């Protein structure tokens, strides 16, 4: 009997270890919304199950910093904008990009047209809402390249630390605010503003766009073959979810809504967001294009006396995972 109990115990421990080996925790950059549809679709359609994975998706929020969660062991993978991740890496957190579902940027400034703003030069003397917590880096780099101070005054811009809403624009506290093509811009319109009253400046059009919503892990974990194998499965299933979401935006939006416990945004808003997000993931296989990476690095380095990063990163991304996941 003693041997039987020992065998049973070992079998139980083995099954527990096996189950743990298949667990993946993903930390989102923000709250549950169609910006992350690919992951919810992969979970809902059984794509993770097909890979033998047990995936937990953790929503973000205004008080959640994905790099801190990753550093503390609270997640295996985080979603993060590349400027934020590279800045964190330079400060000592060894994060590595393993996949890049978003091919293009959805970041832009939305301004009141009656302020007289028609070009970037007209930002001088104006108040501009900017998100922080790592989201400020693309804007600061852009202004530095344009030679526009962010310290206020007639020849500079006054930076308003913007909350994650559009109130500063609607309440005329700012002449321009940060918006995403798939989210806050729609919120401005939903508030009753006519598009003709606005002028927008997409970072992509200004040549200062940086990569967003990449998958990042800790460098040390990539030394573990079992972790690498798990990430290969995770990326493969996630990209399958993204492609399904692109082709079925209405269904994807409903899946996201079903997973949103807050119900902050309705189906119409989630579907509109999904349709816009699909434009950003279109053309991406999940593999990070080196030219896109270099464009981001060059933009961040071009910060004059106060660049976002002081030197080109080494080892900040790898194709090892996507090379296996996509073949």
N, C-alpha and C positions, 0 to 999 in steps of 0.2 A: 504493500500500500504506500509505503514511504516513497518508493521509486515512481509510483503512479502519480502521486501528488507533485513530486518534483518535475516530472515530465509535463504535467498539465500546467504547472506554474510557468515553466520555460516556454511552453506554447503560447500562454497568455501574454507573457512579456514580449515574446517575439512578434505576436500580432499587434501589440500596442506600439512597438517600435516601428513596425511596418506602416501602421496607420499614420504615425507621426511623420515618417519620412515622406508621406504623400500630402501633408498639410502645407498649405501656402496661405499666408496672410498678406493681403494687398492694402496698403494705405493710400486712399484717394487724396487728391490735393484739395478737394472742396466737397461740399455736400452732395448727396445723391441727386444727380441730374443727367441729362442726355450727353453731357460732356464725357461721361464715362460709360456710355451705353454698351460698348463692345464687351466690357467685363460682365455686366449684368446679363447680357444676351448669352454670352458663353456659359454662364452659370445656369440660366433658365433653360437653354436648349440642350443641356447635357454635354457640352463640348469639354468641360473640365472632367466630368465623370468618365467620358470616353478615354481620357488620358490617365484615369486612375487618381485624379487629384481631388482633394477636399479643400476648396478655396473659401476663405473668409474675406469679405470685402468690407473694409472699415471706412465709413464716410469721414471726410475732413470737416473743417469749420474754421471760424475766425481765430480760435484759440489753439488750433492744432497745426504744428509745424512738422510736415512729413520728414525732413531730415533728422529732427530730434527723435521722432518715433522710431525711425530706422536705426539710429545710433544706439537707442536704448533697448533694441531687440524686440520692439513691439510689432515689427512687421518684417517680412522677408523681402518685400518689394515695395517701393514707393513710386508714386507718380509725382513728377516735379518738372517745372520749367528749367531748361538748361542753364540760364543765367544764375538762378538760385542754387542749383546743384553744383555748378562749377565754382561759385563763390564759396560754398560750403566746403568743397574739396580743397580749395586753396587755404582755407582756415584750419584744415586738419582732419576733416571727415572724409575718409577715402571711399567716396561713392563712384560707381561705374555705371554708365548707360549700357543696357543690354538689348534694348529695342526701342524703336521710335515710331509709334503708330501715326502721330501727327506729322504730316509732311510740310504743311504751311501754317503760318500764324494767323490767329483770329483777333489779335490785339489791335486796338485803334483808339484814337482820341475822338470824342464827339463834342462838337462846339456849337454854341449859339451863333447863327449866321449874322444876327443883328449886332454882334460885338465888333463887326468889321474884319474879322479874321478870314483871310482868303488864302494865306500861305503860312508856312512855318515861321517866316520872319515876323509875322504879325502876332506871334505868341508873346513877344516882348511886351512887358507891362501888364500882362494878363495873369489871372489866377487859374491854375490847372490842377485838377484833382488827380492824384496818383495813388495807386495801391502800393502798400509796403509789404513787409514780411517776405522779402525776396522778389516781389513782383515789380519793384521800383527800378531794378537794374536796367532793363531795356530803355526806359524813359531817360534815365540819367545819362546813359551812354549816348543816346540820340542827341540830347541837348548839348553834351560836351562836343560832339562832332560838329554841331551847328554853331558852336561858339556862343551859346546862349547860357548865361548864368542861371542857376537855380536858387539864387539868394534874394530874389525879388528886385525891385527897382524898375525904372523905366526901360533899362536895357536887358532885363532878365525876366524870369517868370517866378511868380510866387507859387510854391508848391503847397497844395492843400492835401494833407494826409487823408485820403479818401477811404471811407468805410466801404463795405462791399454792397453798396446800393447806389442809386442814381439821384438821391436827394440833393446833393450839392448843385447839380445842374438845374433840376426842377425848381429849387428854391433860390436860384441865382447867386449862390455862394461861390460858384466857380464859373468861369467862362467856358471851360472845357473839362471833361472828365474822362477817365479811362473806362473803356467799354470793350466787351468782346462781341464780335460779329454775331455770335450765337446766343448771347444772353442779355447783357445790360442794354444794348442798343434797342432790342425789342421791348425792354421794360420802359424805356423812354417813350417809345411810340404808344405803348399800352396806357401811358399816363395822359394821352391825348395830344401829344406833340406831333405836328405835321412834319414829315421828312423834309419838306421845303424850308423849314425853319432852321435846319441843321446843316452843318458841314462836317465831314469826317476825314480823318487822316489815318489811313491804314499803315501800320508799320511795314507791311510787305511792300506797299507802293513807295515808301520813303527809303527803301533799301537798308533798313535797320532792323528787319525782323529777326527774331531769335527763335529757336526751337522750343516748343511747349509740350507738356504732358508726355515726357519720355518715361520709360521704366528704368529704375535705378536700384542697384543692390550694393551691399558692402563688398569691397574688393576682396577681403579675406575669405568671404564665403565662396568665391569663385575658385578657390584652391581645393574645394571639396568636390570630387567627381559626382557624388550623389546629389549635391545641391545643383550643380550644373545640369545634370539630367532632369531634375525637377523643373528648373527654369526653362529648359528646352520645351518640355511639355506644356508649361504654363504659357509661354509666348505663342506656341503653335495654336493652342486652344483660344487664346485671347484674340489673335489675329483672325481666326475663323469667326469669332464673335463680331469683330469689327466689320468684316466684309459682309456678314449677314445683316448687320445693322444698317450699313450703307444701302443695301439693296431693299431693305424692308423698314423704312424709317417709321412708319406708323406703328408697326408691331413692336419695334425697338422702343419707341417712346412709351408704349403701354407697359412694357416690361419694366422700364425704369420707374414709371409711376407706381407700379405694383410693389416696388422695393423701397419707395420713399415713404418712410413712416411719418414724416412731417406734413406731407401733402402741400408743401409751400407753393408749388407750381402745378397747374392743371395739365390735362392732356394736350390741349392746344399749344401751350407754351413749350411743353416737352417735345412735341413733334416739330415745332418750328426750330427749336434748338437742334434737334437731331438732323434736320435737313441742312442746317448751316454747318454743323460739325462734320457731316459727311463730305463737305467740300474741302475740309482740312485734312481728312484722312485719305481722301481719294488719291490713288497713285502710290500709296505706301504699302509695302509688303510687311512692314515692321522692321526691316533692316535700315539702320542709320546710314544715310548717304554721306560719305566723307566730305563732299563739297558743302552740304548743308551744315555739317558740324563746323567746318572751317569758317563758314560765313558767320556763324554765331560767335565763335571765338574771336574773329577779327573785329566784329562789332563791339564786343565787350572790352577788347584791348584798346580800342580807339576812344579812350575816355580822357585824353589829355593828361592833366596833372593828377587826376583822381579816377583812374580806370576801375572798372568793376573787378577785373582780375589783373594782376601785375605781370603775369607771364603765361605763355601758352601751356596748358595742362599736358601732362604726360600720363598715359594710361587711363584717361577719363572715360573711354568707351571701348567696347569690344564687339566683334562680330561673331565670336565663338558660339553664342547662343542662337542667333538667327541663322547662321550658316547651317546648323544642324536642324533647327526647327522648320526651315523653309525648304529643305531638300527631302 
